Amino acid sequence: MSGPARPGPPGSGAERSGAESSDRSELVIIGAGGFARETAQAVRDANAEDTARGRAERWKLLGHLDDNAALHGREVDGITVLGGCDLVHELPGARLVICVGNPRDYAARARLVRRLGLPEHRYATVIHPAAVVSGTSAVGPGSVLLAHSVLTAAVRVGAHVAVMPHVVLTHDDVIGDYATIASGVRLGGGVRLERGAYVGAGSLVRECTTIGAWSLIGMGSTVLGDVPPGEVWVGSPAGRLREAGIPALDEIRAAGNDVGRRPAERMGSSVT
């Protein structure tokens, strides 16, 4: 997992995980679907909070980039789709977040990061001003935390992680790069989501449990034990349904790992 940046002072919103700067940062959002639109709204809300507090707005949102040519030149919620994703190379001063993927292909962010080949410092961290990130927690580059998500104590969120609204991450949780945590998820203390794991909306995960790399937990599930990599688990209590989809399995094989191996030793405290 990429090393998360330390959060900044309280109230710094989307810059809590970035370097202190008085300059307004140019920002582009990769993607123009639902998650990208939600991220754009988080940026607007962060700017609005800055204005309300008498500070300079931190972001200058340039627009969306999306490979769907039918969207180029059109506006999405009032924000222009400037062109395809590779246009980012013509905007060397802009930072970006990649806001693509869905339960059918939740490996899309990882593929796009590799394709663009940009250094880590180009990636912004966007945190909605209504999110709560404790002073002992940290969030990595390219990650997005939407409204009313909570990181309670010593939570580590990696790079390019999507945290949807009303997610609660409790003490000592470790969230691997490219993970997706859908709205209303609750993780007990010491939970580990390995690289690329996807936890569906409203799911509950028991303390000190590991969700393996690129596995998917179906919405509304209750996870009481470790989930191996590359599997889909559903239900309450959750059980194995099938292997994950081809894009997720390709990520596991590309990393030289085995599908279905048991997760590594868990990290974090056993105290709830």
Short mmCIF file of the C-alpha atoms (twelve columns), coordinates in Angstrom:
data_MODEL
# 
_entry.id   MODEL 
# 
loop_
_atom_site.group_PDB 
_atom_site.id 
_atom_site.type_symbol 
_atom_site.label_atom_id 
_atom_site.label_alt_id 
_atom_site.label_comp_id 
_atom_site.label_asym_id 
_atom_site.label_seq_id 
_atom_site.Cartn_x 
_atom_site.Cartn_y 
_atom_site.Cartn_z 
_atom_site.pdbx_PDB_model_num 
ATOM 1   C CA . MET A 1   0.000   0.000   0.000   1 
ATOM 2   C CA . SER A 2   1.294   3.450   -0.833  1 
ATOM 3   C CA . GLY A 3   2.246   5.468   2.209   1 
ATOM 4   C CA . PRO A 4   -0.646  7.741   3.165   1 
ATOM 5   C CA . ALA A 5   0.091   11.390  3.828   1 
ATOM 6   C CA . ARG A 6   -0.537  12.755  7.277   1 
ATOM 7   C CA . PRO A 7   -3.695  14.851  7.603   1 
ATOM 8   C CA . GLY A 8   -3.382  18.606  8.002   1 
ATOM 9   C CA . PRO A 9   -5.074  20.873  10.518  1 
ATOM 10  C CA . PRO A 10  -8.789  20.548  11.276  1 
ATOM 11  C CA . GLY A 11  -11.101 22.182  8.760   1 
ATOM 12  C CA . SER A 12  -8.674  21.982  5.837   1 
ATOM 13  C CA . GLY A 13  -11.083 19.750  3.911   1 
ATOM 14  C CA . ALA A 14  -9.758  18.367  0.632   1 
ATOM 15  C CA . GLU A 15  -6.194  19.415  1.522   1 
ATOM 16  C CA . ARG A 16  -6.101  17.539  4.838   1 
ATOM 17  C CA . SER A 17  -3.874  14.917  3.252   1 
ATOM 18  C CA . GLY A 18  -1.853  17.228  1.021   1 
ATOM 19  C CA . ALA A 19  0.882   19.785  1.398   1 
ATOM 20  C CA . GLU A 20  0.007   23.157  2.898   1 
ATOM 21  C CA . SER A 21  -0.358  25.737  0.138   1 
ATOM 22  C CA . SER A 22  -1.976  29.121  -0.263  1 
ATOM 23  C CA . ASP A 23  -2.223  28.633  -4.030  1 
ATOM 24  C CA . ARG A 24  -5.434  27.547  -5.692  1 
ATOM 25  C CA . SER A 25  -4.737  24.136  -7.227  1 
ATOM 26  C CA . GLU A 26  -5.997  23.255  -10.684 1 
ATOM 27  C CA . LEU A 27  -7.889  19.959  -10.616 1 
ATOM 28  C CA . VAL A 28  -9.267  17.589  -13.226 1 
ATOM 29  C CA . ILE A 29  -11.550 14.670  -12.488 1 
ATOM 30  C CA . ILE A 30  -11.035 11.533  -14.549 1 
ATOM 31  C CA . GLY A 31  -14.433 10.095  -15.383 1 
ATOM 32  C CA . ALA A 32  -17.855 11.671  -15.811 1 
ATOM 33  C CA . GLY A 33  -20.148 9.092   -14.212 1 
ATOM 34  C CA . GLY A 34  -21.825 9.006   -10.820 1 
ATOM 35  C CA . PHE A 35  -18.704 8.802   -8.632  1 
ATOM 36  C CA . ALA A 36  -16.992 11.539  -10.662 1 
ATOM 37  C CA . ARG A 37  -20.035 13.799  -10.292 1 
ATOM 38  C CA . GLU A 38  -20.119 13.188  -6.538  1 
ATOM 39  C CA . THR A 39  -16.440 14.077  -6.322  1 
ATOM 40  C CA . ALA A 40  -17.052 17.279  -8.274  1 
ATOM 41  C CA . GLN A 41  -19.750 18.192  -5.758  1 
ATOM 42  C CA . ALA A 42  -17.330 17.505  -2.898  1 
ATOM 43  C CA . VAL A 43  -14.882 19.921  -4.522  1 
ATOM 44  C CA . ARG A 44  -17.588 22.567  -4.857  1 
ATOM 45  C CA . ASP A 45  -18.560 22.073  -1.220  1 
ATOM 46  C CA . ALA A 46  -14.938 22.355  -0.091  1 
ATOM 47  C CA . ASN A 47  -14.597 25.619  -2.012  1 
ATOM 48  C CA . ALA A 48  -17.867 26.892  -0.540  1 
ATOM 49  C CA . GLU A 49  -16.602 26.143  2.974   1 
ATOM 50  C CA . ASP A 50  -13.413 28.058  2.212   1 
ATOM 51  C CA . THR A 51  -15.439 31.055  1.097   1 
ATOM 52  C CA . ALA A 52  -17.665 30.880  4.174   1 
ATOM 53  C CA . ARG A 53  -14.584 30.844  6.416   1 
ATOM 54  C CA . GLY A 54  -12.959 33.760  4.608   1 
ATOM 55  C CA . ARG A 55  -10.246 31.639  3.006   1 
ATOM 56  C CA . ALA A 56  -9.170  31.451  -0.624  1 
ATOM 57  C CA . GLU A 57  -10.801 28.570  -2.480  1 
ATOM 58  C CA . ARG A 58  -8.387  25.662  -2.640  1 
ATOM 59  C CA . TRP A 59  -9.473  24.159  -5.986  1 
ATOM 60  C CA . LYS A 60  -9.904  25.459  -9.509  1 
ATOM 61  C CA . LEU A 61  -11.908 22.651  -11.117 1 
ATOM 62  C CA . LEU A 62  -10.984 22.615  -14.809 1 
ATOM 63  C CA . GLY A 63  -13.387 19.881  -15.835 1 
ATOM 64  C CA . HIS A 64  -13.838 16.169  -16.422 1 
ATOM 65  C CA . LEU A 65  -11.814 13.888  -18.690 1 
ATOM 66  C CA . ASP A 66  -13.542 10.795  -20.068 1 
ATOM 67  C CA . ASP A 67  -12.792 8.387   -22.914 1 
ATOM 68  C CA . ASN A 68  -16.425 8.403   -24.051 1 
ATOM 69  C CA . ALA A 69  -16.138 10.663  -27.111 1 
ATOM 70  C CA . ALA A 70  -19.890 11.298  -27.063 1 
ATOM 71  C CA . LEU A 71  -19.408 13.320  -23.866 1 
ATOM 72  C CA . HIS A 72  -16.594 15.536  -25.128 1 
ATOM 73  C CA . GLY A 73  -17.557 19.186  -25.069 1 
ATOM 74  C CA . ARG A 74  -20.738 18.518  -23.117 1 
ATOM 75  C CA . GLU A 75  -21.467 19.647  -19.590 1 
ATOM 76  C CA . VAL A 76  -22.131 17.262  -16.718 1 
ATOM 77  C CA . ASP A 77  -23.834 19.037  -13.806 1 
ATOM 78  C CA . GLY A 78  -22.450 22.299  -15.185 1 
ATOM 79  C CA . ILE A 79  -18.866 21.058  -15.579 1 
ATOM 80  C CA . THR A 80  -17.396 20.532  -19.060 1 
ATOM 81  C CA . VAL A 81  -16.008 17.205  -20.257 1 
ATOM 82  C CA . LEU A 82  -12.792 18.499  -21.824 1 
ATOM 83  C CA . GLY A 83  -11.787 15.376  -23.744 1 
ATOM 84  C CA . GLY A 84  -10.263 11.941  -23.285 1 
ATOM 85  C CA . CYS A 85  -8.252  10.836  -20.265 1 
ATOM 86  C CA . ASP A 86  -4.881  11.194  -22.007 1 
ATOM 87  C CA . LEU A 87  -5.473  14.947  -22.263 1 
ATOM 88  C CA . VAL A 88  -4.160  15.115  -18.702 1 
ATOM 89  C CA . HIS A 89  -0.631  14.982  -20.151 1 
ATOM 90  C CA . GLU A 90  -1.318  18.362  -21.784 1 
ATOM 91  C CA . LEU A 91  -2.223  19.831  -18.382 1 
ATOM 92  C CA . PRO A 92  1.073   19.434  -16.505 1 
ATOM 93  C CA . GLY A 93  0.118   21.934  -13.817 1 
ATOM 94  C CA . ALA A 94  -3.139  20.224  -12.888 1 
ATOM 95  C CA . ARG A 95  -3.654  17.619  -10.201 1 
ATOM 96  C CA . LEU A 96  -6.184  14.864  -10.681 1 
ATOM 97  C CA . VAL A 97  -8.336  12.210  -9.107  1 
ATOM 98  C CA . ILE A 98  -9.490  9.099   -10.949 1 
ATOM 99  C CA . CYS A 99  -13.185 8.484   -10.314 1 
ATOM 100 C CA . VAL A 100 -14.130 5.473   -12.420 1 
ATOM 101 C CA . GLY A 101 -15.251 1.921   -11.722 1 
ATOM 102 C CA . ASN A 102 -18.358 0.012   -10.667 1 
ATOM 103 C CA . PRO A 103 -19.156 -3.413  -9.171  1 
ATOM 104 C CA . ARG A 104 -18.867 -5.016  -12.622 1 
ATOM 105 C CA . ASP A 105 -15.346 -3.632  -13.113 1 
ATOM 106 C CA . TYR A 106 -13.872 -2.222  -9.936  1 
ATOM 107 C CA . ALA A 107 -10.320 -2.681  -11.256 1 
ATOM 108 C CA . ALA A 108 -10.758 0.207   -13.715 1 
ATOM 109 C CA . ARG A 109 -8.951  2.754   -11.502 1 
ATOM 110 C CA . ALA A 110 -5.864  0.570   -11.227 1 
ATOM 111 C CA . ARG A 111 -5.679  0.069   -14.992 1 
ATOM 112 C CA . LEU A 112 -6.074  3.779   -15.644 1 
ATOM 113 C CA . VAL A 113 -3.369  4.740   -13.143 1 
ATOM 114 C CA . ARG A 114 -0.967  2.379   -14.926 1 
ATOM 115 C CA . ARG A 115 -1.970  3.687   -18.340 1 
ATOM 116 C CA . LEU A 116 -1.439  7.341   -17.410 1 
ATOM 117 C CA . GLY A 117 1.898   6.639   -15.749 1 
ATOM 118 C CA . LEU A 118 1.893   9.826   -13.695 1 
ATOM 119 C CA . PRO A 119 4.012   10.450  -10.594 1 
ATOM 120 C CA . GLU A 120 2.310   10.241  -7.217  1 
ATOM 121 C CA . HIS A 121 2.514   13.981  -6.572  1 
ATOM 122 C CA . ARG A 122 0.145   14.672  -9.479  1 
ATOM 123 C CA . TYR A 123 -2.708  13.025  -7.603  1 
ATOM 124 C CA . ALA A 124 -4.919  15.097  -5.324  1 
ATOM 125 C CA . THR A 125 -6.745  13.890  -2.235  1 
ATOM 126 C CA . VAL A 126 -10.343 15.097  -2.052  1 
ATOM 127 C CA . ILE A 127 -12.080 15.017  1.323   1 
ATOM 128 C CA . HIS A 128 -15.574 16.428  1.671   1 
ATOM 129 C CA . PRO A 129 -15.756 19.090  4.395   1 
ATOM 130 C CA . ALA A 130 -18.470 17.064  6.148   1 
ATOM 131 C CA . ALA A 131 -16.149 14.060  6.470   1 
ATOM 132 C CA . VAL A 132 -14.342 13.496  9.782   1 
ATOM 133 C CA . VAL A 133 -10.687 12.425  9.678   1 
ATOM 134 C CA . SER A 134 -9.028  12.058  13.073  1 
ATOM 135 C CA . GLY A 135 -5.600  13.527  13.729  1 
ATOM 136 C CA . THR A 136 -4.133  10.018  14.041  1 
ATOM 137 C CA . SER A 137 -5.512  8.863   10.684  1 
ATOM 138 C CA . ALA A 138 -4.059  9.340   7.197   1 
ATOM 139 C CA . VAL A 139 -5.343  9.289   3.617   1 
ATOM 140 C CA . GLY A 140 -3.239  8.597   0.527   1 
ATOM 141 C CA . PRO A 141 -2.952  10.342  -2.849  1 
ATOM 142 C CA . GLY A 142 -5.759  9.997   -5.347  1 
ATOM 143 C CA . SER A 143 -8.278  8.975   -2.702  1 
ATOM 144 C CA . VAL A 144 -11.741 10.484  -2.262  1 
ATOM 145 C CA . LEU A 145 -13.777 10.637  0.963   1 
ATOM 146 C CA . LEU A 146 -17.357 11.744  0.461   1 
ATOM 147 C CA . ALA A 147 -19.730 13.425  2.910   1 
ATOM 148 C CA . HIS A 148 -20.204 12.078  6.449   1 
ATOM 149 C CA . SER A 149 -17.534 9.404   6.186   1 
ATOM 150 C CA . VAL A 150 -15.689 8.982   9.505   1 
ATOM 151 C CA . LEU A 151 -12.164 7.785   10.301  1 
ATOM 152 C CA . THR A 152 -12.054 7.403   14.073  1 
ATOM 153 C CA . ALA A 153 -8.482  6.625   15.217  1 
ATOM 154 C CA . ALA A 154 -5.260  5.420   13.580  1 
ATOM 155 C CA . VAL A 155 -6.991  4.528   10.310  1 
ATOM 156 C CA . ARG A 156 -4.764  4.208   7.240   1 
ATOM 157 C CA . VAL A 157 -6.326  4.713   3.815   1 
ATOM 158 C CA . GLY A 158 -4.098  3.999   0.821   1 
ATOM 159 C CA . ALA A 159 -3.927  5.499   -2.665  1 
ATOM 160 C CA . HIS A 160 -6.834  5.771   -5.120  1 
ATOM 161 C CA . VAL A 161 -9.397  4.594   -2.580  1 
ATOM 162 C CA . ALA A 162 -13.084 5.482   -2.996  1 
ATOM 163 C CA . VAL A 163 -14.970 6.057   0.273   1 
ATOM 164 C CA . MET A 164 -18.649 6.760   -0.301  1 
ATOM 165 C CA . PRO A 165 -21.006 8.713   2.006   1 
ATOM 166 C CA . HIS A 166 -21.745 7.611   5.586   1 
ATOM 167 C CA . VAL A 167 -18.894 5.089   5.810   1 
ATOM 168 C CA . VAL A 168 -17.427 4.449   9.279   1 
ATOM 169 C CA . LEU A 169 -13.838 3.209   9.551   1 
ATOM 170 C CA . THR A 170 -12.879 2.512   13.145  1 
ATOM 171 C CA . HIS A 171 -9.595  2.217   15.008  1 
ATOM 172 C CA . ASP A 172 -6.625  0.598   13.291  1 
ATOM 173 C CA . ASP A 173 -8.426  -0.193  10.033  1 
ATOM 174 C CA . VAL A 174 -6.060  -0.497  7.059   1 
ATOM 175 C CA . ILE A 175 -7.493  0.155   3.604   1 
ATOM 176 C CA . GLY A 176 -5.373  -0.991  0.665   1 
ATOM 177 C CA . ASP A 177 -4.786  0.901   -2.563  1 
ATOM 178 C CA . TYR A 178 -7.697  0.930   -5.051  1 
ATOM 179 C CA . ALA A 179 -10.236 -0.330  -2.522  1 
ATOM 180 C CA . THR A 180 -13.859 0.789   -2.864  1 
ATOM 181 C CA . ILE A 181 -16.109 1.217   0.177   1 
ATOM 182 C CA . ALA A 182 -19.728 1.871   -0.801  1 
ATOM 183 C CA . SER A 183 -22.188 4.002   1.123   1 
ATOM 184 C CA . GLY A 184 -23.183 3.054   4.653   1 
ATOM 185 C CA . VAL A 185 -20.446 0.463   5.232   1 
ATOM 186 C CA . ARG A 186 -19.264 -0.078  8.815   1 
ATOM 187 C CA . LEU A 187 -15.899 -1.687  9.556   1 
ATOM 188 C CA . GLY A 188 -15.036 -2.916  13.041  1 
ATOM 189 C CA . GLY A 189 -11.649 -2.163  14.574  1 
ATOM 190 C CA . GLY A 190 -8.527  -3.707  13.074  1 
ATOM 191 C CA . VAL A 191 -10.161 -4.644  9.764   1 
ATOM 192 C CA . ARG A 192 -7.886  -4.924  6.745   1 
ATOM 193 C CA . LEU A 193 -9.127  -4.420  3.195   1 
ATOM 194 C CA . GLU A 194 -6.427  -5.641  0.856   1 
ATOM 195 C CA . ARG A 195 -5.618  -4.057  -2.482  1 
ATOM 196 C CA . GLY A 196 -8.649  -3.466  -4.701  1 
ATOM 197 C CA . ALA A 197 -11.239 -4.975  -2.334  1 
ATOM 198 C CA . TYR A 198 -14.825 -3.802  -2.881  1 
ATOM 199 C CA . VAL A 199 -17.312 -3.657  0.001   1 
ATOM 200 C CA . GLY A 200 -20.910 -3.154  -1.100  1 
ATOM 201 C CA . ALA A 201 -23.374 -0.653  0.315   1 
ATOM 202 C CA . GLY A 202 -24.614 -1.197  3.854   1 
ATOM 203 C CA . SER A 203 -22.258 -4.058  4.653   1 
ATOM 204 C CA . LEU A 204 -20.884 -4.759  8.118   1 
ATOM 205 C CA . VAL A 205 -17.427 -6.259  8.686   1 
ATOM 206 C CA . ARG A 206 -16.471 -7.806  12.012  1 
ATOM 207 C CA . GLU A 207 -13.416 -6.550  13.896  1 
ATOM 208 C CA . CYS A 208 -9.978  -7.936  12.965  1 
ATOM 209 C CA . THR A 209 -11.268 -9.431  9.715   1 
ATOM 210 C CA . THR A 210 -9.382  -9.359  6.393   1 
ATOM 211 C CA . ILE A 211 -11.046 -8.948  2.998   1 
ATOM 212 C CA . GLY A 212 -8.632  -10.354 0.412   1 
ATOM 213 C CA . ALA A 213 -7.300  -8.500  -2.607  1 
ATOM 214 C CA . TRP A 214 -9.847  -7.777  -5.342  1 
ATOM 215 C CA . SER A 215 -12.643 -9.612  -3.548  1 
ATOM 216 C CA . LEU A 216 -16.167 -8.197  -3.582  1 
ATOM 217 C CA . ILE A 217 -18.630 -8.156  -0.695  1 
ATOM 218 C CA . GLY A 218 -22.248 -7.902  -1.826  1 
ATOM 219 C CA . MET A 219 -24.435 -5.083  -0.565  1 
ATOM 220 C CA . GLY A 220 -26.008 -5.563  2.857   1 
ATOM 221 C CA . SER A 221 -23.705 -8.440  3.809   1 
ATOM 222 C CA . THR A 222 -22.405 -9.226  7.296   1 
ATOM 223 C CA . VAL A 223 -18.815 -10.471 7.160   1 
ATOM 224 C CA . LEU A 224 -17.800 -12.489 10.219  1 
ATOM 225 C CA . GLY A 225 -14.567 -14.107 8.983   1 
ATOM 226 C CA . ASP A 226 -11.682 -13.677 6.566   1 
ATOM 227 C CA . VAL A 227 -12.424 -13.570 2.840   1 
ATOM 228 C CA . PRO A 228 -9.778  -14.937 0.439   1 
ATOM 229 C CA . PRO A 229 -8.610  -12.860 -2.542  1 
ATOM 230 C CA . GLY A 230 -10.554 -12.893 -5.785  1 
ATOM 231 C CA . GLU A 231 -13.919 -14.075 -4.482  1 
ATOM 232 C CA . VAL A 232 -17.469 -12.724 -4.246  1 
ATOM 233 C CA . TRP A 233 -19.156 -13.160 -0.858  1 
ATOM 234 C CA . VAL A 234 -22.751 -12.260 -0.051  1 
ATOM 235 C CA . GLY A 235 -25.350 -12.705 2.684   1 
ATOM 236 C CA . SER A 236 -25.698 -12.473 6.436   1 
ATOM 237 C CA . PRO A 237 -23.561 -14.142 7.553   1 
ATOM 238 C CA . ALA A 238 -21.604 -13.743 4.309   1 
ATOM 239 C CA . GLY A 239 -20.482 -16.793 2.382   1 
ATOM 240 C CA . ARG A 240 -18.756 -17.509 -0.906  1 
ATOM 241 C CA . LEU A 241 -20.898 -17.056 -4.009  1 
ATOM 242 C CA . ARG A 242 -18.331 -17.406 -6.814  1 
ATOM 243 C CA . GLU A 243 -15.017 -16.176 -8.142  1 
ATOM 244 C CA . ALA A 244 -14.630 -12.481 -8.790  1 
ATOM 245 C CA . GLY A 245 -14.969 -11.158 -12.330 1 
ATOM 246 C CA . ILE A 246 -12.239 -11.372 -14.942 1 
ATOM 247 C CA . PRO A 247 -10.883 -7.808  -14.457 1 
ATOM 248 C CA . ALA A 248 -10.348 -8.432  -10.740 1 
ATOM 249 C CA . LEU A 249 -8.773  -11.854 -11.313 1 
ATOM 250 C CA . ASP A 250 -6.443  -10.365 -13.918 1 
ATOM 251 C CA . GLU A 251 -5.160  -7.921  -11.288 1 
ATOM 252 C CA . ILE A 252 -4.401  -10.770 -8.880  1 
ATOM 253 C CA . ARG A 253 -2.581  -12.833 -11.501 1 
ATOM 254 C CA . ALA A 254 -0.631  -9.799  -12.720 1 
ATOM 255 C CA . ALA A 255 0.650   -9.369  -9.167  1 
ATOM 256 C CA . GLY A 256 1.782   -13.000 -9.104  1 
ATOM 257 C CA . ASN A 257 -0.719  -14.038 -6.443  1 
ATOM 258 C CA . ASP A 258 -3.051  -17.002 -6.276  1 
ATOM 259 C CA . VAL A 259 -6.818  -16.653 -6.439  1 
ATOM 260 C CA . GLY A 260 -8.523  -18.006 -3.335  1 
ATOM 261 C CA . ARG A 261 -5.446  -18.146 -1.061  1 
ATOM 262 C CA . ARG A 262 -6.166  -17.380 2.555   1 
ATOM 263 C CA . PRO A 263 -5.462  -13.765 3.616   1 
ATOM 264 C CA . ALA A 264 -2.171  -12.899 5.282   1 
ATOM 265 C CA . GLU A 265 -1.932  -12.425 9.022   1 
ATOM 266 C CA . ARG A 266 -4.224  -9.643  10.098  1 
ATOM 267 C CA . MET A 267 -3.041  -6.248  11.334  1 
ATOM 268 C CA . GLY A 268 -4.517  -4.056  14.008  1 
ATOM 269 C CA . SER A 269 -5.902  -4.375  17.507  1 
ATOM 270 C CA . SER A 270 -8.297  -7.088  18.615  1 
ATOM 271 C CA . VAL A 271 -10.053 -4.595  20.899  1 
ATOM 272 C CA . THR A 272 -13.446 -3.360  19.689  1 
# 
